[in-house]
């Protein structure tokens, strides 16, 4: 896989995500996700060729050349000319590049939504190991953790101590810093998810402000990345709807009346930046006020209802009634054995058949999974209804793209 080959080249040349990101004009967190296989090679921007050019210039030592010759030339010496090495790396990176579907695709999101099973997901989630996570005894003084490794250590201390309480907490989460700290260590990313699932299943409530730069890929990624957690419990997702300068960045993770993690960085440079773990009550109150001040400038990203019944469906589609602009409607398709199960939902949705402004889409299109209904309108957002959950967003960028998607079915 190209992701594994990229990881090999970066390790051989000791290249950080931030360095390659600057050279190729990509966000370091995006490089990290390609490197771990979470994202495919971008289709609409040059990547492999400029990456090969970058690495050809950074293969300098005899040791690096020997390693690379064994990996891609079966031990034969590498060419002397940089251009020839670049061509060799380009061909190697393109070999068997059968990338998986782009995780930002609406098709993939629909299938994940339709197949999501909260019960199966929760029973399969690993239970976090809470041992050896309390090496520091709190004296209310701030503790300092540095760089990406330090942020992981502080975050694990934060989450594990909350999980150990075995009681509900209120978490306020925001970060627009480079997310490499989370994704460059796959084992930690799994731990992070497991801790949050444990907190959610014990009744904790999370308010999170997602960082979305008015970009559909950012929105889809935020939804997909957090979808298992949305299914697991009580999360309120928000986003700031205006553009920011992208220079000054902030992280604030706060467990109300317990402790917080705070950090700052300039651009994407988090190397050696301090992450403060704080328990002092006066500081926590100040941080809570900071979060709420920012939250007041944000808007809801979406709602996910984990129980699909007549009441939740009726409530979710009430805002479509009386809509003046046109909207699209894809009715749920049901197998013979599923018709009885979906009858109540279909009874509600069938009222839209006679709506003056409805544009009904042929539901036989294979890209739309079975037992799923979609309503999308410019003034009403997007509503996806399945047998297991309801996904509801007002985000204008997502709405426009979804309507364009439906109009082509």
N, C-alpha and C positions, 0 to 999 in steps of 0.2 A: 504493500500500500504506500501511496505517496506520503501519507502522514508519518509513517515509520521511517521512510527514507529521509524526510525533512528532519526528523528528530535526530537521526544518525549524523547528518551533516552538521547540525547545530551543536551536537556534543563534540564531534571531532574538532570543530573550529572554536569551541567554547563561546558560541554566539548566544546572546540573550535575546528573548522575545522582543524587548524594547529596541535593541540594535537592529535586528532584521526588520522590525516594523518601520523604523525610520528610513532604512535603506529602500524599502519597497512601498513606502507610503501607506502602510496598513497599521491599524491599531494593534498594540502588543497583545491585548487580550484575544484578538481575532487570530493572530499568529499562534497563540497558545492553544486555541481550540482546533486549528488545523493540525497542529503538531500532535495533539492527543486523539485525533480522529473524530472529534465532536462536530467539526465542520468540514465540508468538502472543499476542494480547490475552487476558488471563485471562477465563475464562467464568463463574467462580463468585464473582468479586469485582468491585465497581464500579471501572471504570478510566477509560473515555472521558469520562463526565460530570464526575467530579472533576478530570480533567486539563484539560478545557475550561474549567472554573471557575478553575483555577489560572492558566492562560495568559491568560485574559481580564483578570485583575487585574494581569498583568505586561506587557501591551502598553501602554506608556506614552508613548514618544517618537514624534515625528512620523515619524522614519525607520522605526521598527518598524511603525507603522500603514500607511505607504506600501508597505513590502514585503509585508505581509499582504494589503493590498487588491489588489495585483497578482496574488498567488498564488491567492486564493480568491474574489475579487470582480471579476476581470477589469478591475482598475484603478478600479472605483467606490469611493467613500469608504466606510470602515467605519462602522457605526452608532456613535452617541455613547455609548449606554448600555452599561455592562459586561454586563448580563444579555443584551442582544441579541447582543453579541459572543460571549458564552458559548454561546448557542444556535446561532450561526453555526458556531463551531468544533466543537461537538458533531456537527452535521449533516455537516460536512466530514470529520471523522475517521471517521464511520461509513460514508461513501461507499465502495462497492466493497470492503468489508472482508471479503474472502474469505481468511480466515486459513488457513494450512496446519495440518495435524493437530498437536495438542499434542505437543511432543517428549517429554512425560512419559508418553505412552500406552503401555500394554503391547503393543497391536497393532503400533505402529510399531517398538518394540524387537524384537519377534519377527521382523518382516520384515527388519530390518537384520541381525539375527543369521543368518537363513537365507540372505541374499544376500551376506553378507560373503565376499570373496575375497582372502585375504592376498596372493597373488602379484600380482594386478591392482593392489591398493592400494599395495603397495611400489614397483612400477615406475612408478606415476603420481605418487608423492610427489616434490615439487620438491627439488632438492639445494640446501642452504643455501650462500649466498655467504659465504665466510669472510674475504674481504678487508676491510681497514679496521676490524677488530674488536679490534685490539691497540694502541690508542693509548696505553694506560697501561702502563708497564713496572713490574713488581712489585718492590717493595723490602720486601715482607712487612708493610708498614704498611697499616692499613685505609683503604679509599677510601669516600667517602660520596656517595650518590646520593639525591636528594630527591623525594618525592611519587611519583605514578604514573609519570610520564615517567622518573624516575630508576630506579624498579624495573624498567622495561622495559630501560633501558640496562644496568643491572647484570646482569639475567638474560641478555641477549644476550651480554654479555662472558663470563659463566659458561658458557653452553652452547657458544658458538663456540670457546672455548679447549679445551673437552673434545673437541669434534668434530675439531679440528685435530690432536689427538694420534693419531687413527686407531687407537685401542686401547680395550679394554673398561674401563669405570669402574663403580663402585658409587655410586648416587645415593640419598640419603635426602631425601624431600620432604614438607613439611607447610606448609600455610597455611590459616588461618581468617580472614585479613584480607579486606576487601572486594576482590572480584576484578575490579572495574572496570578496574584497570590492565591486565589481560590482554585484556578483550573490547572496550574502547572504541576500540581500534586494530585493525581486522580484519587489516591487513597484518602486524602483529606477531604476532597469534594464529596465522596461517599459518606464520610463521617459527618460532615456538615449537614447533609440531607437527613441522615439518620437521627441526629440530635434534634433537628427541627420537627421531624415527624413525631418523635417521642413527646416533645413539648406540645405539639398540636393535639395529639391523641389524649393528653392529660388535661385538655381544656384551655390551653394558652391561646391568647389572641395576639395576632401580629398585624401591625400597620407598617406597610413598606412603601417607600417612594422609589419607583423604578426610574432609572436613567434612560430616557428615550429621546434621541436627538431628532425628533420629527422624522424618523426614518422607519419605513415598513420593516426592514430586516431587524432593526433593534426591537420593535414592538413584538414581532413574531417570536424572536428569540426569548424575550422576557416572558412571554406567555408560555412557550414550550418548556423553558427551563424550570419554571415554577409550577407547571401544571400538576405534577404529582403532589406537591405541597398544598396547592389549592384544593385538591381532592381530599387531602388528609384532614383538613381542619379549617379553622376560622381565620382567614386572612383578608385584610382590606388593602388592595393594591391601588396606588395613585401614581401619577406622573406629573412633572412640571411641563406645561404646554408650550413654553416659549424657548427660544434659543438661548444658550449660555455661551460665554466666551471660550470655554474649554481650557483655560489657563490654570485657574485656582480650583483645586479639588478637595473634597471633604468626605470623610467617613464618620458616621455616628451610629453606633449600635447601643441601644439603651434598653435595659430591663427596668421598668419603673420600680423605684424604691429599693433597688438592689445594687446594680453597678452598670458601668458603661465603658465602651471603647471609643476613643476619638483619635483621629489622625488627619493630617493635611499633606498635600503634595502639590507641586507645580508641574503642569503637563502630565506626562505619564511616568515621571521619574519618582519611584517609591523607594529606591535603593537607600538604605540607612535612615529612612524617615522614621521618627519615633511614633509608636502607637501607645497611647496612654490607657491603662486599665484603672478606672477610678470608681471609688465607692463612697466618697464623701457626699453626704446628703445635700448640702447646699449646691455643690457642683451639679449633681444629678437634676436638681430642680431647674437650674439654669439651662442644662442641656435639653430638658423636656420642653422648656419654653422655646428654645431655639428650633427644635423639631416642629413644634406646633405652629410657630410663625411661618416656617417654610411650607408646612402642610396646608396652611390657609391659602397659599398661592397655587396649590396643585388641584387637579381634578381627578375623579375616579378613573382608573384604567378599565376596569371591568368588574362584573360580579359573576361568581360561579355558584350555582345552587346544586348541592349534592343530592337532593331528593327531587326527582321528577314526578310530580303528581298534578292533579287538576288545578289545585290552588296555586302552586308555584308557576305553572305554565300560564294560567290566566293573569296572574300578577305581572309576569314578565312581558306579556304581549299587550297589556293595557295601553301602553304608550303608543302603540301603532294605530290604535283606533282614532279615527278622525284625522289621520295624516293627510295633508293636502298634496304633497309631492308623490310621485310614483315610487313604489318600492317593489322589490323582487321577493318572490316566495317559491321555495322548492319544498314540495310536500314530502312527508316521510314515506319511504317505501318500506313495505313489510312483507316478510315471508308469510306463507299460509299459517304457520304455527305461531306467528308473532302477532297476528291481527287482533286477537282478543286482548293481548297484553297492552297494545298501544291504542286501544279503542277510545279511551277518554281523551287522550291527547289529540288524536285525529278528529274527534268530534269538535274540539275547540278550534283546531286549525282550519277545518273545512269551511268555517264562516268567511274565510278570506277568499274563497273561490269567487264570490260575487262582488267583491270589493271593486269599486269603480277604477281605482288607481293601481290595482295590482297587476304585475307582470309575472305570470306563472311560468316557471321553467320546467322543461321536460325532466322528470325525476328519474328517467332510465339512464341518464349519463353515468358511466361507470366510475367517474371520479367521486361521485357523491355516495358515501357508504349507505347501507341499508339502515332503516329505522332512524333517520336523521331528518330534521326539518330546519330550513334556514329562512329567516326573514332579514332583509337588508333595505334600509331606506336612508336617504341623505340626511333627513332631520331626526332619524330615530336610531341610528347606529346599526349594529349587527347582532342578531339573536340566533344562536344555534341550539337546537333542542334535540337531545337524544333520549334513549330509554333510561340512561343512568345519571345524566347531569344536564344543566343548562348553562350555557356560556353566553355572556351578555356584555358587549362593549359599546361605548359611544365614541371611541377615538376616531376623529374625522379621517385621518390618513388611512387607517385600516378599513373604515367604512367605504371610502371611495374605491380602494383596491378590490375589496370584496364584491362590490357591485359590478366593477369591470370584469371580475372573474366570473360572476354568475351570468352576465350578459353574453358571455362567449360559450356557455354550455350548449 
